[in-house]
Every structure is written in structure tokens, then in C-alpha cells.
């Protein structure tokens, strides 16, 4: 079941959401739902305790997701992706990109806290 909600967005936020929707060939509503869901389920990196922050700095995709992503990327390069595989590749790439952004934010925060050295 879903609930319909009407929200007024600042123009800048709406434009960013439209851009992401166009780039990922998704509906604007789906992008916004993903953003809201992520904000509600993933704690802010800057608020994590030191041990969790450092774990995030060192995090990576689990082995099975990494293997699947590598295989799908190879099939994509060869032009051999089936319809459902393209969707799965897109989903894994979103997960990978989101992880990279969180990892970068974790590194920035860890450096600011003096937990990790500045990268040159």
C-alpha cells in the first residue's frame, strides 16, 4: 500500500531530482522516493561513532555483488545483456555509486576527526 503526499520542493532540489531522473531514465517520483527512503534508513555519515565511521571508510561491495557487477559489466561491454540483466546492472551501479559517495563522506569526516591521515 502506498500513500499519496503532496510536497512543495525548492526549485534547486526539484531540478536536481529531475536531472537524476533523466540521467537514470526513471520517473521523478521514483527518484524522490529513493532519496526519502535512503534518508530514513541510512544514518548520516557525520553522526556515526568512530568505529562505524572507520568501517565505512574501509567498506566495499560484498564479494557476490562485486562478482555479479563485474560479470554484468563484461556482458554489457560485449553487447550481450538481456533485458532483466540491464535492470540488475543499473541497480548494482546505483548501489555501487551510493557506496562510493558514503565512503568519500566517511573519509572526509574521519580526516576531520583526526582518525585518518589526509590523502594527498
The first five atom37 places (N, CA, C, CB, O) and aatype in JSON, in Angstrom:
{
  "aatype": [20, 20, 20, 20, 20, 20, 20, 20, 20, 20, 20, 20, 20, 20, 20, 20, 20, 20, 20, 20, 20, 20, 20, 20, 20, 20, 20, 20, 20, 20, 20, 20, 20, 20, 20, 20, 20, 20, 20, 20, 20, 20, 20, 20, 20, 20, 20, 20, 20, 20, 20, 20, 20, 20, 20, 20, 20, 20, 20, 20, 20, 20, 20, 20, 20, 20, 20, 20, 20, 20, 20, 20, 20, 20, 20, 20, 20, 20, 20, 20, 20, 20, 20, 20, 20, 20, 20, 20, 20, 20, 20, 20, 20, 20, 20, 20, 20, 20, 20, 20, 20, 20, 20, 20, 20, 20, 20, 20, 20, 20, 20, 20, 20, 20, 20, 20, 20, 20, 20, 20],
  "atom_mask": [
    [1, 1, 1, 1, 1],
    [1, 1, 1, 1, 1],
    [1, 1, 1, 1, 1],
    [1, 1, 1, 1, 1],
    [1, 1, 1, 1, 1],
    [1, 1, 1, 1, 1],
    [1, 1, 1, 1, 1],
    [1, 1, 1, 1, 1],
    [1, 1, 1, 1, 1],
    [1, 1, 1, 1, 1],
    [1, 1, 1, 1, 1],
    [1, 1, 1, 1, 1],
    [1, 1, 1, 1, 1],
    [1, 1, 1, 1, 1],
    [1, 1, 1, 1, 1],
    [1, 1, 1, 1, 1],
    [1, 1, 1, 1, 1],
    [1, 1, 1, 1, 1],
    [1, 1, 1, 1, 1],
    [1, 1, 1, 1, 1],
    [1, 1, 1, 1, 1],
    [1, 1, 1, 1, 1],
    [1, 1, 1, 1, 1],
    [1, 1, 1, 1, 1],
    [1, 1, 1, 1, 1],
    [1, 1, 1, 1, 1],
    [1, 1, 1, 1, 1],
    [1, 1, 1, 1, 1],
    [1, 1, 1, 1, 1],
    [1, 1, 1, 1, 1],
    [1, 1, 1, 1, 1],
    [1, 1, 1, 1, 1],
    [1, 1, 1, 1, 1],
    [1, 1, 1, 1, 1],
    [1, 1, 1, 1, 1],
    [1, 1, 1, 1, 1],
    [1, 1, 1, 1, 1],
    [1, 1, 1, 1, 1],
    [1, 1, 1, 1, 1],
    [1, 1, 1, 1, 1],
    [1, 1, 1, 1, 1],
    [1, 1, 1, 1, 1],
    [1, 1, 1, 1, 1],
    [1, 1, 1, 1, 1],
    [1, 1, 1, 1, 1],
    [1, 1, 1, 1, 1],
    [1, 1, 1, 1, 1],
    [1, 1, 1, 1, 1],
    [1, 1, 1, 1, 1],
    [1, 1, 1, 1, 1],
    [1, 1, 1, 1, 1],
    [1, 1, 1, 1, 1],
    [1, 1, 1, 1, 1],
    [1, 1, 1, 1, 1],
    [1, 1, 1, 1, 1],
    [1, 1, 1, 1, 1],
    [1, 1, 1, 1, 1],
    [1, 1, 1, 1, 1],
    [1, 1, 1, 1, 1],
    [1, 1, 1, 1, 1],
    [1, 1, 1, 1, 1],
    [1, 1, 1, 1, 1],
    [1, 1, 1, 1, 1],
    [1, 1, 1, 1, 1],
    [1, 1, 1, 1, 1],
    [1, 1, 1, 1, 1],
    [1, 1, 1, 1, 1],
    [1, 1, 1, 1, 1],
    [1, 1, 1, 1, 1],
    [1, 1, 1, 1, 1],
    [1, 1, 1, 1, 1],
    [1, 1, 1, 1, 1],
    [1, 1, 1, 1, 1],
    [1, 1, 1, 1, 1],
    [1, 1, 1, 1, 1],
    [1, 1, 1, 1, 1],
    [1, 1, 1, 1, 1],
    [1, 1, 1, 1, 1],
    [1, 1, 1, 1, 1],
    [1, 1, 1, 1, 1],
    [1, 1, 1, 1, 1],
    [1, 1, 1, 1, 1],
    [1, 1, 1, 1, 1],
    [1, 1, 1, 1, 1],
    [1, 1, 1, 1, 1],
    [1, 1, 1, 1, 1],
    [1, 1, 1, 1, 1],
    [1, 1, 1, 1, 1],
    [1, 1, 1, 1, 1],
    [1, 1, 1, 1, 1],
    [1, 1, 1, 1, 1],
    [1, 1, 1, 1, 1],
    [1, 1, 1, 1, 1],
    [1, 1, 1, 1, 1],
    [1, 1, 1, 1, 1],
    [1, 1, 1, 1, 1],
    [1, 1, 1, 1, 1],
    [1, 1, 1, 1, 1],
    [1, 1, 1, 1, 1],
    [1, 1, 1, 1, 1],
    [1, 1, 1, 1, 1],
    [1, 1, 1, 1, 1],
    [1, 1, 1, 1, 1],
    [1, 1, 1, 1, 1],
    [1, 1, 1, 1, 1],
    [1, 1, 1, 1, 1],
    [1, 1, 1, 1, 1],
    [1, 1, 1, 1, 1],
    [1, 1, 1, 1, 1],
    [1, 1, 1, 1, 1],
    [1, 1, 1, 1, 1],
    [1, 1, 1, 1, 1],
    [1, 1, 1, 1, 1],
    [1, 1, 1, 1, 1],
    [1, 1, 1, 1, 1],
    [1, 1, 1, 1, 1],
    [1, 1, 1, 1, 1],
    [1, 1, 1, 1, 1],
    [1, 1, 1, 1, 1],
    [1, 1, 1, 1, 1]
  ],
  "atom_positions": [
    [[0.84, -1.17, 0.0], [0.0, 0.0, 0.0], [0.89, 1.24, 0.0], [-0.96, 0.0, 1.21], [1.95, 1.24, 0.62]],
    [[0.47, 2.24, -0.67], [1.22, 3.49, -0.69], [0.31, 4.64, -0.3], [1.84, 3.74, -2.09], [-0.92, 4.53, -0.34]],
    [[0.93, 5.73, 0.08], [0.21, 6.92, 0.5], [0.62, 8.05, -0.42], [0.5, 7.28, 1.99], [1.81, 8.24, -0.68]],
    [[-0.33, 8.78, -0.92], [-0.06, 9.91, -1.79], [0.18, 11.15, -0.94], [-1.22, 10.14, -2.8], [-0.63, 11.49, -0.08]],
    [[1.31, 11.84, -1.19], [1.68, 13.03, -0.43], [2.03, 14.13, -1.42], [2.87, 12.74, 0.53], [2.72, 13.88, -2.42]],
    [[1.57, 15.33, -1.16], [1.93, 16.47, -1.99], [2.93, 17.32, -1.22], [0.66, 17.3, -2.39], [2.67, 17.72, -0.09]],
    [[4.06, 17.6, -1.85], [5.13, 18.36, -1.19], [5.62, 19.43, -2.15], [6.31, 17.42, -0.76], [5.78, 19.18, -3.35]],
    [[5.84, 20.63, -1.64], [6.45, 21.68, -2.44], [7.95, 21.61, -2.23], [5.89, 23.1, -2.05], [8.43, 21.67, -1.09]],
    [[8.69, 21.49, -3.32], [10.15, 21.41, -3.25], [10.77, 22.72, -3.67], [10.67, 20.27, -4.13], [10.24, 23.41, -4.55]],
    [[11.88, 23.08, -3.06], [12.62, 24.24, -3.57], [13.03, 23.95, -5.02], [13.87, 24.55, -2.67], [13.33, 22.8, -5.36]],
    [[13.06, 24.97, -5.84], [13.35, 24.78, -7.26], [14.67, 24.06, -7.49], [13.37, 26.12, -7.97], [14.77, 23.2, -8.37]],
    [[15.69, 24.42, -6.71], [17.02, 23.78, -6.89], [16.95, 22.28, -6.64], [18.05, 24.43, -5.94], [17.54, 21.5, -7.39]],
    [[16.25, 21.86, -5.59], [16.11, 20.44, -5.28], [15.31, 19.74, -6.36], [15.44, 20.25, -3.91], [15.66, 18.63, -6.78]],
    [[14.24, 20.37, -6.81], [13.42, 19.78, -7.87], [14.23, 19.6, -9.14], [12.2, 20.65, -8.15], [14.09, 18.59, -9.83]],
    [[15.08, 20.57, -9.46], [15.9, 20.47, -10.67], [16.91, 19.34, -10.55], [16.62, 21.8, -10.93], [17.13, 18.59, -11.51]],
    [[17.53, 19.2, -9.36], [18.47, 18.09, -9.16], [17.77, 16.75, -9.32], [19.13, 18.17, -7.76], [18.31, 15.83, -9.94]],
    [[16.56, 16.64, -8.77], [15.8, 15.4, -8.88], [15.43, 15.12, -10.33], [14.53, 15.46, -8.01], [15.52, 13.97, -10.79]],
    [[15.02, 16.15, -11.07], [14.7, 15.98, -12.5], [15.92, 15.53, -13.28], [14.14, 17.29, -13.09], [15.82, 14.68, -14.17]],
    [[17.07, 16.1, -12.96], [18.31, 15.74, -13.65], [18.65, 14.27, -13.4], [19.48, 16.64, -13.19], [18.98, 13.54, -14.33]],
    [[18.58, 13.85, -12.14], [18.87, 12.45, -11.81], [17.87, 11.53, -12.5], [18.83, 12.23, -10.27], [18.25, 10.49, -13.04]],
    [[16.62, 11.9, -12.5], [15.59, 11.09, -13.16], [15.89, 10.95, -14.65], [14.19, 11.71, -12.95], [15.78, 9.85, -15.2]],
    [[16.27, 12.03, -15.29], [16.57, 11.97, -16.72], [17.81, 11.13, -16.99], [16.77, 13.39, -17.29], [17.84, 10.33, -17.92]],
    [[18.84, 11.31, -16.18], [20.09, 10.58, -16.37], [19.92, 9.08, -16.14], [21.17, 11.13, -15.44], [20.59, 8.27, -16.79]],
    [[19.05, 8.72, -15.22], [18.86, 7.3, -14.9], [17.62, 6.71, -15.56], [18.76, 7.13, -13.41], [17.27, 5.55, -15.33]],
    [[16.95, 7.53, -16.38], [15.75, 7.11, -17.1], [14.69, 6.53, -16.16], [16.11, 6.08, -18.17], [14.1, 5.48, -16.4]],
    [[14.47, 7.28, -15.06], [13.45, 6.89, -14.1], [12.46, 8.02, -13.93], [14.08, 6.51, -12.73], [12.71, 9.15, -14.34]],
    [[11.32, 7.71, -13.32], [10.34, 8.74, -13.04], [10.83, 9.62, -11.9], [8.97, 8.11, -12.69], [11.53, 9.15, -11.0]],
    [[10.47, 10.88, -11.94], [10.84, 11.82, -10.88], [10.37, 11.29, -9.53], [10.23, 13.21, -11.16], [11.11, 11.37, -8.54]],
    [[9.16, 10.76, -9.48], [8.61, 10.24, -8.24], [9.47, 9.13, -7.66], [7.19, 9.74, -8.46], [9.66, 9.05, -6.45]],
    [[10.0, 8.26, -8.54], [10.83, 7.15, -8.07], [12.14, 7.65, -7.48], [11.11, 6.17, -9.22], [12.62, 7.11, -6.48]],
    [[12.72, 8.68, -8.08], [13.95, 9.27, -7.55], [13.69, 9.86, -6.17], [14.5, 10.35, -8.5], [14.47, 9.64, -5.25]],
    [[12.61, 10.6, -6.03], [12.29, 11.23, -4.74], [12.01, 10.19, -3.66], [11.09, 12.15, -4.89], [12.44, 10.34, -2.52]],
    [[11.29, 9.12, -4.02], [11.02, 8.05, -3.05], [12.33, 7.41, -2.61], [10.07, 6.99, -3.65], [12.52, 7.13, -1.43]],
    [[13.24, 7.17, -3.55], [14.54, 6.59, -3.2], [15.3, 7.5, -2.24], [15.38, 6.33, -4.47], [15.86, 7.04, -1.25]],
    [[15.31, 8.8, -2.54], [16.01, 9.76, -1.67], [15.43, 9.78, -0.27], [15.96, 11.16, -2.27], [16.16, 9.78, 0.72]],
    [[14.11, 9.8, -0.18], [13.46, 9.82, 1.13], [13.73, 8.53, 1.88], [11.94, 10.05, 0.98], [14.02, 8.55, 3.08]],
    [[13.63, 7.41, 1.19], [13.88, 6.12, 1.82], [15.31, 6.04, 2.34], [13.62, 4.98, 0.82], [15.55, 5.59, 3.47]],
    [[16.26, 6.47, 1.53], [17.66, 6.44, 1.94], [17.9, 7.33, 3.15], [18.56, 6.88, 0.78], [18.62, 6.95, 4.07]],
    [[17.29, 8.5, 3.14], [17.47, 9.43, 4.27], [16.9, 8.84, 5.55], [16.79, 10.78, 3.97], [17.41, 9.12, 6.64]],
    [[15.87, 8.04, 5.44], [15.26, 7.45, 6.61], [15.93, 6.18, 7.1], [13.85, 7.17, 6.34], [15.75, 5.79, 8.25]],
    [[16.71, 5.53, 6.25], [17.31, 4.25, 6.63], [18.81, 4.31, 6.84], [17.01, 3.23, 5.59], [19.36, 3.51, 7.6]],
    [[19.49, 5.23, 6.19], [20.94, 5.34, 6.34], [21.26, 6.5, 7.26], [21.63, 5.53, 4.95], [20.91, 7.64, 6.97]],
    [[21.92, 6.22, 8.37], [22.28, 7.32, 9.27], [23.27, 8.27, 8.6], [22.88, 6.78, 10.58], [24.06, 7.85, 7.75]],
    [[23.21, 9.52, 8.97], [24.15, 10.5, 8.43], [25.57, 10.08, 8.78], [23.84, 11.92, 8.98], [25.87, 9.76, 9.93]],
    [[26.43, 10.07, 7.8], [27.82, 9.66, 7.98], [28.48, 10.48, 9.08], [28.6, 9.81, 6.67], [29.21, 9.93, 9.91]],
    [[28.23, 11.76, 9.09], [28.87, 12.66, 10.05], [28.46, 12.37, 11.5], [28.54, 14.09, 9.7], [29.15, 12.8, 12.43]],
    [[27.36, 11.65, 11.7], [26.89, 11.35, 13.05], [27.32, 9.97, 13.55], [25.38, 11.45, 13.09], [27.05, 9.62, 14.69]],
    [[27.98, 9.19, 12.71], [28.39, 7.85, 13.1], [29.49, 7.9, 14.17], [28.88, 7.06, 11.88], [30.33, 8.8, 14.15]],
    [[29.48, 6.93, 15.09], [30.6, 6.84, 16.03], [31.88, 6.43, 15.28], [30.28, 5.82, 17.16], [31.81, 5.9, 14.17]],
    [[33.02, 6.68, 15.88], [34.31, 6.46, 15.22], [34.45, 5.06, 14.63], [35.42, 6.69, 16.2], [34.89, 4.92, 13.49]],
    [[34.09, 4.02, 15.37], [34.28, 2.66, 14.87], [33.44, 2.39, 13.62], [33.92, 1.65, 15.95], [33.93, 1.76, 12.68]],
    [[32.2, 2.86, 13.59], [31.36, 2.68, 12.41], [31.85, 3.54, 11.25], [29.9, 3.02, 12.75], [31.78, 3.12, 10.09]],
    [[32.34, 4.72, 11.56], [32.87, 5.61, 10.53], [34.08, 4.96, 9.84], [33.27, 6.98, 11.14], [34.18, 4.97, 8.61]],
    [[34.98, 4.4, 10.63], [36.17, 3.75, 10.07], [35.79, 2.5, 9.28], [37.16, 3.38, 11.19], [36.4, 2.21, 8.25]],
    [[34.79, 1.77, 9.74], [34.32, 0.6, 8.98], [33.77, 1.04, 7.63], [33.25, -0.17, 9.78], [33.97, 0.36, 6.63]],
    [[33.08, 2.16, 7.6], [32.54, 2.67, 6.34], [33.68, 3.11, 5.41], [31.58, 3.84, 6.6], [33.6, 2.92, 4.2]],
    [[34.72, 3.7, 5.98], [35.89, 4.09, 5.18], [36.5, 2.88, 4.46], [36.95, 4.77, 6.07], [36.98, 2.99, 3.33]],
    [[36.48, 1.74, 5.12], [37.11, 0.53, 4.58], [36.13, -0.37, 3.85], [37.76, -0.25, 5.69], [36.52, -1.42, 3.34]],
    [[34.86, 0.02, 3.79], [33.83, -0.82, 3.2], [33.93, -0.95, 1.7], [32.49, -0.28, 3.56], [34.5, -0.1, 1.01]],
    [[33.37, -2.03, 1.22], [33.27, -2.27, -0.22], [32.11, -3.21, -0.48], [34.6, -2.86, -0.78], [31.53, -3.77, 0.46]],
    [[31.76, -3.37, -1.74], [30.68, -4.3, -2.08], [31.05, -5.69, -1.59], [30.41, -4.31, -3.61], [32.22, -6.07, -1.57]],
    [[30.02, -6.45, -1.18], [30.33, -7.83, -0.78], [30.76, -8.61, -2.01], [29.1, -8.51, -0.08], [30.49, -8.21, -3.14]],
    [[31.43, -9.72, -1.78], [32.03, -10.49, -2.87], [31.03, -10.92, -3.94], [32.71, -11.71, -2.32], [31.33, -10.85, -5.13]],
    [[29.85, -11.34, -3.52], [28.87, -11.81, -4.52], [28.37, -10.66, -5.38], [27.69, -12.5, -3.83], [28.23, -10.82, -6.6]],
    [[28.1, -9.5, -4.76], [27.64, -8.34, -5.54], [28.75, -7.86, -6.48], [27.2, -7.18, -4.61], [28.48, -7.49, -7.62]],
    [[30.0, -7.86, -6.01], [31.13, -7.45, -6.84], [31.29, -8.38, -8.04], [32.42, -7.41, -6.02], [31.52, -7.92, -9.16]],
    [[31.19, -9.69, -7.8], [31.29, -10.66, -8.9], [30.18, -10.48, -9.91], [31.27, -12.09, -8.35], [30.41, -10.5, -11.12]],
    [[28.96, -10.3, -9.41], [27.82, -10.11, -10.3], [27.97, -8.82, -11.1], [26.51, -10.08, -9.51], [27.7, -8.8, -12.3]],
    [[28.41, -7.75, -10.45], [28.61, -6.48, -11.14], [29.67, -6.62, -12.23], [29.01, -5.37, -10.15], [29.48, -6.15, -13.35]],
    [[30.78, -7.25, -11.91], [31.85, -7.45, -12.89], [31.36, -8.25, -14.1], [33.06, -8.16, -12.24], [31.65, -7.9, -15.24]],
    [[30.61, -9.31, -13.84], [30.09, -10.15, -14.93], [29.12, -9.36, -15.8], [29.41, -11.4, -14.37], [29.16, -9.46, -17.03]],
    [[28.23, -8.59, -15.17], [27.27, -7.8, -15.95], [27.95, -6.7, -16.74], [26.22, -7.2, -15.03], [27.56, -6.43, -17.87]],
    [[28.97, -6.07, -16.17], [29.71, -5.04, -16.9], [30.42, -5.65, -18.12], [30.75, -4.36, -15.98], [30.45, -5.04, -19.19]],
    [[30.97, -6.84, -17.95], [31.64, -7.52, -19.08], [30.62, -7.85, -20.17], [32.35, -8.81, -18.6], [30.89, -7.63, -21.35]],
    [[29.45, -8.38, -19.78], [28.42, -8.7, -20.77], [27.92, -7.43, -21.46], [27.24, -9.43, -20.09], [27.6, -7.45, -22.65]],
    [[27.85, -6.34, -20.71], [27.41, -5.06, -21.28], [28.42, -4.57, -22.32], [27.22, -4.0, -20.17], [28.04, -4.09, -23.39]],
    [[29.7, -4.68, -22.0], [30.74, -4.26, -22.96], [30.65, -5.05, -24.25], [32.14, -4.44, -22.34], [30.91, -4.52, -25.33]],
    [[30.27, -6.31, -24.14], [30.15, -7.17, -25.32], [28.8, -7.03, -26.01], [30.38, -8.62, -24.93], [28.56, -7.65, -27.05]],
    [[27.92, -6.21, -25.44], [26.59, -6.03, -26.03], [25.71, -7.25, -25.88], [26.72, -5.68, -27.48], [24.85, -7.49, -26.72]],
    [[25.9, -8.02, -24.81], [25.19, -9.28, -24.64], [24.19, -9.27, -23.48], [26.17, -10.38, -24.42], [23.73, -10.34, -23.06]],
    [[23.84, -8.1, -22.97], [22.91, -8.05, -21.84], [21.49, -8.37, -22.27], [22.96, -6.68, -21.17], [21.0, -7.85, -23.28]],
    [[20.84, -9.23, -21.5], [19.41, -9.49, -21.7], [18.62, -8.4, -20.99], [19.01, -10.92, -21.17], [19.2, -7.63, -20.22]],
    [[17.34, -8.31, -21.23], [16.5, -7.25, -20.67], [16.56, -7.14, -19.16], [15.1, -7.48, -21.08], [16.76, -6.04, -18.63]],
    [[16.4, -8.24, -18.46], [16.41, -8.19, -16.99], [17.81, -7.9, -16.46], [15.89, -9.5, -16.41], [17.96, -7.32, -15.39]],
    [[18.83, -8.31, -17.2], [20.2, -8.06, -16.76], [20.52, -6.57, -16.78], [21.19, -8.81, -17.65], [21.27, -6.08, -15.93]],
    [[19.98, -5.85, -17.73], [20.21, -4.4, -17.8], [19.66, -3.72, -16.56], [19.58, -3.8, -19.06], [20.3, -2.82, -16.01]],
    [[18.5, -4.12, -16.12], [17.91, -3.56, -14.91], [18.74, -3.9, -13.68], [16.49, -4.06, -14.73], [18.93, -3.06, -12.8]],
    [[19.22, -5.12, -13.61], [20.05, -5.52, -12.47], [21.37, -4.76, -12.47], [20.32, -7.04, -12.51], [21.86, -4.36, -11.41]],
    [[21.96, -4.56, -13.65], [23.2, -3.79, -13.75], [22.96, -2.37, -13.25], [23.72, -3.77, -15.2], [23.78, -1.83, -12.51]],
    [[21.86, -1.77, -13.65], [21.53, -0.42, -13.21], [21.38, -0.37, -11.69], [20.23, 0.07, -13.9], [21.85, 0.56, -11.04]],
    [[20.72, -1.37, -11.13], [20.52, -1.43, -9.68], [21.86, -1.57, -8.95], [19.59, -2.62, -9.32], [22.1, -0.89, -7.95]],
    [[22.73, -2.45, -9.43], [24.04, -2.63, -8.81], [24.91, -1.38, -8.95], [24.76, -3.82, -9.42], [25.66, -1.04, -8.03]],
    [[24.81, -0.71, -10.07], [25.59, 0.53, -10.26], [25.11, 1.61, -9.31], [25.49, 1.02, -11.72], [25.93, 2.37, -8.79]],
    [[23.8, 1.71, -9.08], [23.28, 2.68, -8.11], [23.82, 2.36, -6.72], [21.73, 2.67, -8.1], [24.23, 3.26, -5.98]],
    [[23.8, 1.09, -6.36], [24.32, 0.67, -5.06], [25.81, 1.0, -4.94], [24.1, -0.84, -4.85], [26.26, 1.5, -3.91]],
    [[26.55, 0.72, -5.98], [27.99, 0.99, -6.0], [28.27, 2.49, -5.87], [28.61, 0.45, -7.29], [29.11, 2.9, -5.07]],
    [[27.57, 3.3, -6.66], [27.77, 4.75, -6.61], [27.41, 5.33, -5.25], [26.95, 5.44, -7.69], [28.12, 6.17, -4.71]],
    [[26.29, 4.87, -4.7], [25.87, 5.33, -3.38], [26.93, 4.98, -2.34], [24.51, 4.73, -3.0], [27.23, 5.78, -1.46]],
    [[27.48, 3.76, -2.44], [28.54, 3.35, -1.53], [29.77, 4.2, -1.65], [28.9, 1.91, -1.77], [30.4, 4.54, -0.65]],
    [[30.14, 4.56, -2.89], [31.31, 5.43, -3.09], [31.11, 6.8, -2.47], [31.6, 5.57, -4.58], [32.03, 7.35, -1.85]],
    [[29.93, 7.35, -2.63], [29.65, 8.68, -2.06], [29.71, 8.61, -0.54], [28.27, 9.2, -2.52], [30.31, 9.48, 0.1]],
    [[29.1, 7.59, 0.05], [29.13, 7.46, 1.51], [30.56, 7.23, 2.0], [28.23, 6.3, 1.97], [30.96, 7.75, 3.04]],
    [[31.32, 6.46, 1.26], [32.71, 6.19, 1.63], [33.53, 7.48, 1.58], [33.34, 5.12, 0.71], [34.34, 7.73, 2.47]],
    [[33.33, 8.29, 0.57], [34.04, 9.57, 0.46], [33.67, 10.5, 1.61], [33.73, 10.25, -0.9], [34.54, 11.15, 2.19]],
    [[32.39, 10.55, 1.95], [31.96, 11.37, 3.09], [32.55, 10.85, 4.38], [30.42, 11.4, 3.19], [32.92, 11.63, 5.26]],
    [[32.65, 9.52, 4.51], [33.24, 8.93, 5.71], [34.72, 9.31, 5.82], [33.09, 7.39, 5.69], [35.19, 9.65, 6.9]],
    [[35.44, 9.26, 4.7], [36.85, 9.64, 4.71], [37.01, 11.11, 5.1], [37.49, 9.39, 3.32], [37.88, 11.45, 5.91]],
    [[36.18, 11.96, 4.54], [36.26, 13.38, 4.87], [36.04, 13.6, 6.36], [35.23, 14.19, 4.05], [36.77, 14.36, 7.0]],
    [[35.05, 12.92, 6.9], [34.74, 13.05, 8.33], [35.86, 12.45, 9.19], [33.4, 12.38, 8.66], [36.23, 13.02, 10.21]],
    [[36.38, 11.3, 8.77], [37.47, 10.65, 9.53], [38.72, 11.53, 9.55], [37.8, 9.27, 8.92], [39.39, 11.61, 10.58]],
    [[39.02, 12.18, 8.45], [40.17, 13.1, 8.4], [39.92, 14.29, 9.32], [40.43, 13.59, 6.94], [40.81, 14.7, 10.06]],
    [[38.71, 14.82, 9.27], [38.37, 15.98, 10.13], [38.46, 15.62, 11.61], [36.96, 16.48, 9.8], [38.82, 16.46, 12.43]],
    [[38.14, 14.38, 11.95], [38.22, 13.94, 13.34], [39.64, 13.5, 13.74], [37.25, 12.79, 13.58], [39.89, 13.21, 14.9]],
    [[40.55, 13.46, 12.77], [41.91, 13.03, 13.07], [42.07, 11.52, 13.14], [42.36, 13.63, 14.36], [43.05, 11.02, 13.69]],
    [[41.1, 10.78, 12.59], [41.15, 9.32, 12.62], [41.91, 8.73, 11.45], [39.76, 8.77, 12.63], [42.41, 7.61, 11.53]],
    [[42.0, 9.47, 10.37], [42.71, 9.05, 9.16], [43.55, 10.22, 8.67], [41.71, 8.57, 8.05], [43.19, 11.38, 8.86]],
    [[44.7, 9.9, 8.04], [45.52, 10.98, 7.5], [44.88, 11.57, 6.24], [46.94, 10.47, 7.2], [44.14, 10.89, 5.53]],
    [[45.18, 12.83, 5.98], [44.71, 13.49, 4.77], [45.34, 12.82, 3.55], [45.05, 15.02, 4.79], [46.54, 12.53, 3.55]],
    [[44.55, 12.57, 2.53], [45.07, 11.99, 1.29], [45.65, 13.11, 0.44], [43.96, 11.22, 0.5], [45.02, 14.15, 0.26]],
    [[46.83, 12.91, -0.06], [47.48, 13.98, -0.84], [47.2, 13.9, -2.28], [48.95, 13.96, -0.65], [47.67, 14.73, -3.06]]
  ]
}
